[in-house]
């Protein structure tokens, strides 16, 4: 069991659980966290648009199984396809920020 004594910030917790920024473990955690965020954003946007996965896939020019994989945070997402899903499928703009 991990000792959490002395941890006072979320950053300290992340470092204790997943390692320092730049380590393989931390990078893997960050990637999964970002994938989860994208999956939730897509799910919410699709539901707000009152569309099924199948309807969104047809409108965006992809497959229902691909939409499902994204919404379930599974597999890799090609950026161009993600943009097409949001812009053509959901009529929403997507913005990227690099830190």
C-alpha positions as CSV (number, residue, x, y, z in Angstrom):
1,X,0.0,0.0,0.0
2,X,1.3,3.4,-0.9
3,X,2.1,5.9,1.9
4,X,0.2,9.1,1.3
5,X,1.6,10.9,4.4
6,X,2.9,14.3,3.7
7,X,1.1,14.7,0.3
8,X,-0.7,18.0,0.1
9,X,-1.3,18.6,-3.6
10,X,-2.7,16.7,-6.5
11,X,0.6,17.1,-8.3
12,X,2.4,15.4,-5.4
13,X,-0.2,12.6,-5.6
14,X,0.3,12.1,-9.3
15,X,4.1,12.0,-8.9
16,X,3.8,9.4,-6.1
17,X,1.4,7.2,-8.1
18,X,2.7,7.6,-11.6
19,X,6.2,9.0,-11.4
20,X,7.8,12.3,-12.4
21,X,6.7,14.1,-15.5
22,X,8.5,12.6,-18.5
23,X,8.7,9.0,-17.1
24,X,7.1,6.2,-19.1
25,X,4.6,5.6,-16.3
26,X,3.6,9.2,-16.0
27,X,3.3,9.6,-19.8
28,X,1.1,6.5,-20.0
29,X,-1.2,7.9,-17.2
30,X,-1.4,11.3,-19.0
31,X,-2.3,9.7,-22.3
32,X,-5.1,7.7,-20.7
33,X,-6.4,10.7,-18.9
34,X,-6.5,12.8,-22.1
35,X,-8.2,9.9,-23.9
36,X,-10.9,9.8,-21.2
37,X,-11.5,13.5,-21.5
38,X,-11.9,13.3,-25.3
39,X,-14.2,10.3,-24.9
40,X,-16.4,12.2,-22.5
41,X,-16.5,15.3,-24.6
42,X,-17.5,13.4,-27.7
43,X,-20.2,11.5,-25.8
44,X,-21.7,14.6,-24.3
45,X,-21.6,16.5,-27.6
46,X,-23.3,13.6,-29.4
47,X,-26.0,13.3,-26.8
48,X,-26.6,17.1,-26.8
49,X,-27.1,16.8,-30.6
50,X,-29.6,13.9,-30.0
51,X,-27.7,11.6,-32.3
52,X,-26.9,7.9,-32.1
53,X,-23.4,6.7,-32.6
54,X,-24.5,5.3,-36.0
55,X,-26.0,8.6,-37.1
56,X,-22.8,10.5,-36.1
57,X,-20.6,7.9,-37.8
58,X,-22.7,8.3,-41.1
59,X,-22.6,12.1,-41.0
60,X,-18.8,12.1,-40.2
61,X,-17.9,9.5,-42.7
62,X,-16.6,6.9,-40.3
63,X,-17.9,3.7,-38.7
64,X,-20.1,3.3,-35.6
65,X,-17.5,1.0,-34.1
66,X,-14.9,3.8,-34.4
67,X,-17.3,6.2,-32.6
68,X,-17.9,3.6,-29.9
69,X,-14.1,3.0,-29.4
70,X,-13.5,6.7,-29.0
71,X,-16.4,7.1,-26.5
72,X,-15.1,4.1,-24.5
73,X,-11.6,5.5,-24.5
74,X,-10.2,2.5,-26.4
75,X,-7.6,2.5,-29.1
76,X,-5.8,5.3,-30.8
77,X,-7.6,8.3,-32.4
78,X,-6.3,9.9,-35.6
79,X,-6.5,13.7,-35.1
80,X,-7.9,14.3,-38.6
81,X,-10.7,11.9,-38.0
82,X,-11.5,13.4,-34.6
83,X,-11.7,16.8,-36.1
84,X,-13.9,15.5,-38.9
85,X,-16.2,13.9,-36.3
86,X,-16.6,17.1,-34.4
87,X,-16.8,19.5,-37.3
88,X,-18.7,17.5,-39.9
89,X,-20.6,15.2,-37.7
90,X,-21.5,17.5,-34.8
91,X,-21.0,20.9,-36.5
92,X,-18.6,22.0,-33.8
93,X,-15.2,23.5,-33.9
94,X,-12.3,21.9,-32.2
95,X,-9.4,23.8,-30.7
96,X,-6.0,22.5,-29.6
97,X,-3.6,23.9,-27.0
98,X,0.0,22.8,-26.7
99,X,1.7,23.4,-23.4
